């Protein structure tokens, strides 16, 4: 009898431990049909094309798993693995060339905040995402003109700290130690950082305020041996519409500003965003329309353009109609 009671207690304890842990499978399926006025914006020619991993998609298709375990005392262990999928041909290993090149990290979280290590979205990406109006879509005028405070969206071998929220204020800091990888904006597709910046360190900082209708965030980053990058942006939600603006100063001669607005018009949400590089005299723009079919699925239409400038003698324009399903 005593052995039976001990066994039942062990089973109950095991069940309680499992109840404190969770693993979630998730993903995105995104496909569209689009066209450009000429070869550009990721399409090869002036013809209708089915697109599944392109600047004219709302986002790249992906699958992933994330989980958390309650360690007790307010401490949690978190993880996230995420890989890209091309819906046009079923190919995987997108967004960097490895199985989980979109995300592969583990973290400890508690009253002190979160400490994360692995391949992750950058501190500057999260900073820009706080106020950018399209939800950092592939066709974001902000990202296509200035990247994310001058750098790509992901980095490998990162060590990151995210603070708790103090009455709307939070900070984040990350670093890539020398001898590991550090991305520049031109190397966002290489999981091993390519050859140009391998071995160079990087640090990435942000400060964010988000309370009520106001969001503002400052991002600052620097790769060892190169110039600094920074971006200051904000958004104000008036209820019936929202406006966003930023000032961008990436490394090199480029610098400029962004300005946009988003508002529901009946069942459709319209967003218009402009990103102007005042040094190279070119302007990117995007007009987006979203129609929600459910909480997880929406139709979208987009018109975007990449203007003339000192580095471009002709402009490129394109449009697409697409469907995104989040699962």
C-alpha positions, -999 to +999 in steps of 0.1 A: +000+000+000+028+024+009+046+017-024+014+024-043+010+057-025+046+067-033+041+058-070+009+078-072+027+108-055+055+105-081+030+105-110+012+135-095+045+154-091+055+146-127+021+159-139+026+191-120+060+196-136+046+190-171+018+215-164+045+241-157+061+236-192+047+243-227+058+239-263+040+257-291+042+249-328+035+279-350+041+293-385+031+315-414+020+307-449+022+337-472+018+338-510+010+365-536+008+374-572+027+405-583+042+425-611+069+453-615+073+479-642+107+464-650+132+441-636+134+452-600+119+448-565+130+412-565+111+402-596+130+393-628+109+409-655+078+429-664+053+399-661+028+386-637+045+362-613+035+340-583+057+351-555+063+334-522+096+348-508+100+383-520+100+420-511+064+421-524+052+395-499+038+406-466+062+382-449+082+351-455+066+317-448+080+299-418+075+272-392+088+271-357+085+259-321+088+279-289+085+269-253+088+279-217+094+261-184+085+276-150+116+270-129+100+284-098+108+316-078+097+337-108+123+322-131+116+308-165+136+291-192+125+300-228+136+288-262+127+295-299+136+276-331+123+289-364+130+280-401+119+295-434+099+279-461+095+289-498+058+282-507+066+283-544+087+251-544+086+238-508+123+245-502+134+251-467+165+266-452+156+302-462+164+334-444+200+324-439+207+290-454+203+267-424+174+248-409+166+272-381+183+303-395+154+325-386+158+318-349+177+295-326+181+307-291+176+300-254+169+324-225+164+329-188+136+352-178+127+366-143+122+398-124+155+410-137+143+408-173+155+384-199+190+371-209+191+355-243+218+337-263+219+323-299+206+334-333+179+361-328+163+392-342+185+422-334+179+448-307+176+474-335+150+453-353+128+452-322+133+489-317+121+498-352+092+472-350+078+491-320+066+520-342+068+508-379+033+508-394+033+477-416+045+453-389+079+451-405+065+436-437+088+426-465+077+456-484+083+481-455+095+514-469+114+520-437+133+487-439+139+488-476+154+523-474+173+522-441+172+485-430+167+484-392+187+513-378+213+505-406+216+468-400+199+435-409+171+419-389+191+390-375+224+381-360+242+349-349+261+342-317+243+371-300+241+378-262+210+399-255+195+415-224+159+428-223+149+448-192+116+446-174+090+473-182+093+503-158+061+523-163+063+520-200+101+524-203+124+495-212+159+490-225+177+463-245+213+456-252+230+429-272+265+421-284+283+398-307+318+391-293+349+393-314+356+360-331+319+354-338+296+369-364+285+405-368+261+415-396+260+446-418+229+454-437+243+438-469+249+404-452+215+396-438+211+364-458+243+346-446+240+324-415+278+323-411+281+361-417+299+357-450+335+368-451+334+405-447+326+408-410+334+374-396+355+379-364+343+415-358+324+423-327+292+443-325+270+460-299+234+471-303+214+492-278+178+505-276+156+525-253+118+524-257+088+541-242+054+526-248+024+538-228-011+545-239-012+559-275+025+568-275+054+547-286+090+560-291+122+541-295+159+549-300+183+523-316+221+526-317+245+500-330+281+497-342+301+469-358+338+470-348+358+490-373+328+506-389+307+537-384+278+539-359+241+535-370+212+550-352+174+556-356+149+575-336+112+568-343+078+570-328+041+564-333+009+580-319-024+563-321-053+587-322-078+558-321-093+564-355-059+565-372-022+563-363+008+583-375+045+574-373+078+592-381+115+586-377+149+601-383+175+577-397+213+580-397+229+547-409+266+543-415+280+560-445+266+590-463+229+579-462+206+596-438+170+608-439+135+604-425+103+584-427+067+595-423+035+575-425-001+570-414-025+541-410-063+541-406-092+517-410-116+524-438-146+502-433-133+466-431-100+475-448-069+490-430-049+514-452-013+523-445+009+548-464+046+551-456+073+572-472+111+569-465+133+597-479+171+595-481+181+631-481+217+624-490+212+602-520+179+621-530+157+590-534+124+581-519+108+548-512+071+545-506+045+518-499+007+518-499-008+488-482-044+475-478-053+447-454-086+429-452-090+405-422-108+372-430-103+361-394-080+368-365-052+347-381-058+352-419-059+383-440-058+394-476-034+422-486-027+444-516+004+466-519+019+491-543+055+501-536+082+521-553+119+527-551+127+561-565+156+576-585+187+589-567+224+594-569+228+556-570+198+548-592+191+563-626+156+549-629+128+542-605+111+508-599+075+503-590+055+471-583+023+457-568+011+425-554-021+408-541-016+382-514-029+360-487-013+354-453-023+327-428-008+325-393-011+292-376 
